Structure formats: structure tokens, C-alpha cells
Amino acid sequence: MKFALNLAAFGNLADARTLAELAHEAEVAGWDGFFIWDHLQTEPGVAVADPWVVLSAIAMATERIRIGALITPLPRRRPWKVARETATLDRLSNGRLIVGVGIGGDWWGEYSAFGEDPGDKLHGEMLDEGLDVLTGLWGGEPFSYAGKHYTVREAQFLPTPAQSPRIPIWVAGIWPRKAPMRRAAHWDGLCPLAAGDANSPAPDDIREMAAFIRQQRASSDPFDIAVTGYVGNKTLAEASALLRRYAEAGVTWWQEGFLPTDTIDAVRARIHQGPPTL
């Protein structure tokens, strides 16, 4: 199991320089990844930072850890713009980017406030097509696409990403909804979200998701499951016991998660405690 930080790039943490400093400190302290949220807006009056600008700053401040936005609602972005941004960022970071995608939601009007349809079914269709466009453009060859929602005519994006055959893609989904799980099975990883008011999916739920995804996958390539929670307030024995249950269920990445209301000092203190141990 690998260990990362997962932070909102807004509220108290809506500053690219600060997040880059924290990512550097996390790398020095032995963490494996540093991931941020991707939002256009949140509650009224709360500051928000652009994830791609933040990630560029993080890429320049680090050398080893994996980075990315978990997750980007691809339907509210043009996939060709995301293709250009992610290829550039992957090269800037020397091949350390992970792309997280999902349909997003309209909790803060991130679709409806801008005159866009907030429907989940529509966004599922757009996400599938957007992933086809994204990976097609990453290939570096002349690319055309004719879908229901997107059209591309003889576009060629160079340079290609640093990673080969491509940048890893993790897909978000809530169990027991099967559509996002089937979608994730076609790619490289799953970011499982908890249903209801739970903070994290339970290990038994992870085990069911992993079994379902194995049934859907045609590839034997490694597949990541990245869960967000918090064990920094537990004893070492309690944290190790809980994380072993998650690892046995199939989790490959544990992310210590922070909210926009968390202070920079609280994040920094957790970083310097170091990653958990099993």
C-alpha cells in the first residue's frame, strides 16, 4: 500500500505556493503522493484555486511523488483542453501524473450556474466519450472522433505525455452503482466514494467492488484502488490494524484527506508525522 495526502485546493488551502510547499514537505517526509480536488466553485465566499496551475507549481517543487487532481469532472471541461494540459503537466513532472476522472455533481452549481445541464446520465455519456478523446489525443498521431457529444477532425497533439503507453487513469464511483465500476474496470484504477454520510467506504465494500471489477476486466495489468480517509488521530496500532483490513480488501493507495476548513498548520503537522505503517 502507498500513502498520499488529499487536499482541497480551496478555503484555507486555496494558494498554489502553499500547496507546493506542503507537497515538497510531504515528499521529504516520505509520502508517495499528493493529490488535490478539482472544483470551479464551492460555498459562497470561499476562495478556490485552479487545479492545473496548482499542480504545475507542485510538479516544480517535487521530484518523486505522484501528483494529480482527484477527481476532475471531465464533462465540465473540454477533453482536448484537458489532453493538452495533462500531457504538458506529465512532461513537466517527468511522468508522475495520475489523471482522476468522474462525472462530478451540481452541489455547488458547477454545471447549472453556467447554464449547463446537470444530469448524471448525460455526464456519464460525456465522460465515456471524453476519455476516448483524451486518450486518442495523447497518442500523438492524427486523430479523428465522431461521437454524440464530441467531434474531432484530424487533430494531432505533440508532444505526447512522458508516460508510456499513457498517463494512468483512475475513475471515481459510488458503490453499489455498477456503471462507474464497469467504467473504472476499463482503465487503471478506482477512487471509491462512500455512499451517504460515511467518510470512507468500508473494507467489506471495497472487497465487493474489487471482486466486481475483476469480473469486468479483460486485462491482467495492475489496478489501483485509492481510498481517502484519516488515521492521523489514531494510535499507531489502531491505524495499522485498520489499514491492514483495507490492504487485504484490495486498497493500493491510502490518502489522508483534508477539508477546506482544515488549517495549514494542521496539514503540515500531519505531513511531518510521516505516512502510516502497516
Secondary structure, 3 states (H helix, E strand, C coil): CEEEEEECCEHHHCCHHHHHHHHHHHHHCCCCEEEECCCCCCCCCCCECCHHHHHHHHHHHCCCCEEEECCEEHHHCCHHHHHHHHHHHHHHCCCCECEEEECCCCCCCCCHHHCCCCCHHHHHHHHHHHHHHHHHHHCCCCEEEECCCCEEEEECCCCCCCCCCCCCEEEEEECCCHHHHHHHHCCCEEEEECCCCCCCCCHHHHHHHHHHHHHHCCCCCCCEEEEEECCCCCCHHHHHHHHHHHHHHCCCEEEEECCCCCCHHHHHHHHHHCCCCC
